[in-house]
Amino acid sequence: MPAPTSSQIESPAKGFLNGAGLQGEDVPGLAAAIANTAGQALTMFAAQAMVMPGVPVAADPISGSGATAGPGRLMPPPAGGPGAAQLEGLASAQCQAQGLRGEAADGLAKTIAGTVAQGIALFCAQTMVMPGIAVAGFVSVAPGMLQPVPLASSLEGIANGLLSQNGLRGEAAPDLGKALAQSVDLALTLFAAQAMVSPGIPCPPGASAGPGRLM
């Protein structure tokens, strides 16, 4: 399945912004900018992500049949996903497209990009490929599932730090940081539910011997 689309993220993002007490004519545009940036970033992530070799494998040494017997880990950015520098231009374009062009727009774009990038990095560090992937002929023959992890609380501190670093220190900044963290957490939860590990990983007895990709 594809990565989550911006349309899947936009309505919840608007709800998080409203729930944090943020109102006004710019809120729908801000929600769209967050959703579009996150959606495109996760499409990039799906193309780059790799499951690292070394997944435990319990396979018959003669037939090569069995299953993975332990969790797999994802390769971290920059090899395994986009970083903030790759996403800043994208976030800036999305803010401008939504009419967010004030003097704080550049800092807002950097904050959105940085929070999404840090979310992907945390996802790679904490999310695991679940055990039990079928193996036949020493190769995985079924898709693997990703185990989602809650990241909102960690991302809230990151988002607040980025807001302050980028000059956005008004009384509404903590509310924006919370809503942004919730939006990115939701996007990554959807990603974990929709993305699957492609079959075809070499799996000799003991541990996988090659990287896996997402489908």
C-alpha positions in Angstrom: 0.0 0.0 0.0 1.2 3.6 -0.6 2.3 6.0 2.1 -0.5 8.0 3.7 -1.8 10.8 1.5 -2.1 14.5 2.6 -5.9 14.1 2.5 -5.7 11.5 5.2 -3.6 13.8 7.4 -5.2 17.2 6.8 -8.5 16.9 8.6 -7.0 15.4 11.8 -4.3 18.1 11.7 -6.9 20.8 11.6 -8.7 19.1 14.5 -5.4 19.0 16.5 -4.9 22.7 15.8 -8.4 23.6 16.8 -8.2 21.3 19.8 -5.1 23.2 21.0 -7.1 26.4 20.9 -5.7 27.7 17.6 -8.4 29.5 15.6 -8.5 32.0 12.8 -8.4 32.2 9.0 -4.8 30.8 8.7 -5.6 27.5 10.5 -7.0 25.6 7.5 -3.9 26.7 5.4 -1.6 25.7 8.2 -3.2 22.3 8.5 -2.9 21.8 4.7 0.8 22.8 4.8 1.5 20.4 7.6 -0.4 17.6 5.9 1.1 18.2 2.4 4.6 18.3 3.8 4.1 15.2 5.9 2.5 13.3 3.1 5.2 14.1 0.6 7.9 13.3 3.2 6.4 9.9 3.9 6.3 9.1 0.1 10.0 9.9 0.1 10.5 7.8 3.2 8.7 4.8 1.7 11.1 4.9 -1.3 14.2 5.2 0.8 13.4 3.0 3.8 15.3 -0.2 4.3 15.1 -3.1 6.8 18.6 -3.8 8.0 20.1 -7.3 7.6 20.4 -9.4 10.7 16.7 -10.2 11.4 16.7 -13.5 13.3 15.6 -16.4 11.1 14.5 -19.9 12.1 14.6 -21.9 8.9 15.2 -25.6 8.1 18.8 -25.9 6.8 17.7 -28.3 4.1 14.5 -27.0 2.7 15.0 -23.3 3.7 11.5 -23.1 5.0 10.6 -21.4 8.3 9.9 -17.8 9.5 11.7 -14.8 10.9 12.0 -15.4 14.7 12.8 -11.9 15.9 12.2 -8.2 15.1 13.8 -6.3 12.3 15.1 -2.7 12.5 14.9 0.1 10.0 18.0 1.9 8.7 18.1 5.5 10.0 18.3 8.6 7.9 20.0 9.9 5.9 20.3 6.6 4.0 17.0 5.3 5.3 14.8 8.5 5.0 14.8 12.2 4.3 16.4 14.7 6.6 15.3 18.2 7.5 17.5 19.8 4.8 15.7 17.8 2.2 12.3 18.8 3.5 12.8 22.6 4.2 12.2 23.6 0.6 9.1 21.4 0.4 7.7 22.8 3.6 8.4 26.4 2.5 6.7 25.9 -0.8 3.6 24.4 1.0 3.4 27.3 3.4 3.6 29.8 0.5 1.0 27.8 -1.5 -1.4 28.1 1.5 -0.9 31.9 1.8 1.4 31.7 4.9 3.8 34.4 3.8 4.4 36.6 6.8 7.8 37.3 8.4 7.4 34.1 10.5 6.7 31.9 7.5 10.3 30.9 7.0 10.7 29.8 10.7 7.4 28.0 10.5 8.5 26.0 7.4 11.8 25.1 9.1 9.9 24.0 12.2 7.4 21.8 10.2 10.3 20.3 8.2 12.4 19.6 11.3 9.6 18.0 13.2 8.6 15.7 10.3 12.3 14.8 9.8 12.8 14.1 13.5 9.6 12.1 13.5 10.9 9.9 10.7 14.3 9.5 12.6 12.5 8.4 15.8 10.3 6.1 13.8 13.3 4.4 12.3 15.0 4.1 15.8 11.9 2.7 17.6 9.6 1.0 15.2 10.3 -2.7 14.6 9.5 -5.2 11.8 7.3 -7.8 13.5 8.5 -11.4 13.6 6.8 -14.2 11.8 7.5 -13.5 8.1 7.2 -16.7 6.2 10.5 -18.0 4.6 10.7 -20.6 1.8 13.9 -21.5 -0.1 15.9 -19.2 2.2 14.0 -16.2 1.0 11.1 -14.3 2.7 7.9 -15.0 0.7 5.3 -12.9 2.6 5.1 -9.2 3.5 6.2 -8.0 6.9 4.3 -5.7 9.2 5.6 -2.7 11.1 4.9 -2.2 14.8 3.8 1.4 15.4 5.1 3.3 18.4 3.6 6.5 20.0 5.8 9.4 19.3 3.7 12.5 20.1 5.2 13.2 23.5 8.8 13.1 22.2 7.9 15.1 19.2 6.2 17.8 21.2 9.4 18.7 22.9 11.2 18.7 19.6 8.6 20.9 18.0 8.7 23.4 20.8 12.4 23.6 20.7 12.3 24.2 16.9 9.7 26.9 17.3 11.9 28.7 19.8 15.0 28.2 17.7 13.3 29.6 14.7 12.0 32.7 16.4 8.4 31.6 17.0 8.0 32.3 20.7 4.5 33.8 21.2 2.0 32.6 23.7 0.4 30.3 21.2 3.7 28.5 20.4 3.3 25.6 22.9 -0.2 25.0 21.5 1.2 24.9 17.9 4.0 22.6 19.0 1.6 20.2 20.5 -0.7 20.2 17.5 2.2 19.8 15.1 3.6 16.8 17.1 0.2 15.2 17.2 -0.2 15.6 13.4 3.2 14.1 12.7 2.6 11.2 15.1 -0.7 10.5 13.4 1.0 10.5 9.9 3.6 8.0 11.1 0.9 5.8 12.8 -0.9 5.7 9.4 2.4 4.9 7.7 3.0 2.0 10.0 -0.5 0.6 9.3 -0.2 1.0 5.5 3.4 0.3 4.7 4.6 -3.3 4.5 8.0 -5.0 4.0 8.3 -6.5 0.6 9.1 -10.2 0.2 12.4 -11.3 -1.2 14.8 -10.8 1.7 17.5 -13.4 1.7 17.0 -15.5 4.9 19.5 -18.2 5.5 19.3 -20.0 8.9 20.3 -17.7 11.7 19.7 -14.2 10.3 18.7 -12.4 7.2 21.6 -11.7 4.9 20.4 -8.7 2.9 18.3 -5.5 3.3 14.6 -5.4 2.8 12.5 -2.6 1.2 9.0 -1.3 1.8 6.1 -1.8 -0.5 
